[in-house]
Amino acid sequence: METKKETHRVMNKMKEKIRVLGITSYRFLPAITGGQKGIALFYKYFSRLVECYCASVKDIPVEAKEGGYTLLPIFSNSKFRYINPIYFFSLRKIIREKGISHVILEHPYYGWLGLLLKKFTGIKLIVHSHNIEGLRFRSLGKWWWKIMFFYEKKTHQASDISFFITEEEKQFAIRHFQLEERKCTTITFGTEAEKPVSRENKIIAKKTVCSRYGMPESTPLLFFNAAFNYAPNLKALDNILSNVNPLLLESGQPYQIIICGINLPNRYERLIQNKYTNITYAGFVPDIRLYFNAADIFLNPITEGGGIKTKVVEALAANCSVVSFRQGAYGIPAEAADHKLFVAEDNNYSQFSTGILKLMREKETDTPDSFFSYFNWEKITEKAKNMIETSLSD
């Protein structure tokens, strides 16, 4: 009995010692893109478990924050903020005044700053990797990707804990960054939902969207949503327009593709004017959840970039089926998505369109419970907390 009491006392003392300072070097509020949502929702739920502070840029709207963490507007928007040594002194003061035990770097960009803080304050350093950045920049054709890869490797090697967005990237980093597996874990992008959107709510949403665009309610709705100022998303859009849609038209099956998103270049005038057969361009919509709920199938013809494709998680949570190229399905365990995810080999458009037609014919089924067991934010942040508690005993 005394042993159990002592263990409980030690664990409570450990929890009291956990005070986390997140460092996010860019504006993530209001959370619109998947990356922004990933940070905002992580701290929203993580702050329910531990005391949290988050240092970000000065023009971040504090009123957009959700959750119990404290937002600290510190960094400028200058591109030189990534090499400004003055921030070391500002953050060291915060760490001492707040009794911070752990610093989380969102992305490895501030690796040098994290290492200085670790050396001169004694905090434990966590790197929250949202991509293997070196590989992402290689896929985007950046000549300096090897420099980023080396810097990223050294940052992870010097950290106490590494969070990775997918299991695939965690295993890659363990091998190529020579990391200890016990110091690495997968902290994925998540969903606030605990169960799939009901069939009744999907019917209501579909009726609303079909009415908005003058479509029969029986039309299978295929959906694609992205921020088009990111090259891999534009390439995915081109894949839909030039490869996927022509193959679907050949099938003779009824369907409509709805495309939503911001920052579409002017050269897509034909799309903006809705001159593609069976494609509707909706542009930016404030009620994006309505479209996820209305859609029958989410299209994910992504072949570049890194990390997890957050829209796939959002689509599955909304009870959409998903057709994806293999690159775009990284981070989604087969056992979690089950029959709701059809994966085609990269750039195999025939297989991709066959998957769409297959799902259109099949009886509708719900996203399985296993998906929510893996991707719910409460469970994700509990996993992060447990990893940090373990680090306190090292």
Secondary structure, 3 states (H helix, E strand, C coil): CHHHHHHHHHHHHHHHHCEEEEECCCCCCCCCCHHHHHHHHHHHHHCCCCEEEEEEECCCCHHHCCCCCEEEEEECCCHHHHHCCHHHHHHHHHHHHHCCCEEEEECCCCHHHHHHHHHHHCCEEEEEECCCHHHHHHHCCCCCHHHHHHHHHHHHHHCCEEEECCHHHHHHHHHHCCCCHHHEEECCCCECCCCCCCHHHHHHHHHHHHHHHCCCCCCCEEEEEEECCCHHHHHHHHHHHHHHHHHHHHHCCCCEEEEEEECCCHHHHHHHCCCCCCEEEEECCCCHHHHHHHCCEEEECCCCCCCCCHHHHHHHHCCCEEEEECHHHCCCCHHHHHHHEEEECCCCHHHHHHHHHHHHHCCCCCCCHHHHHHHEHHHHHHHHHHHHHHHHCC
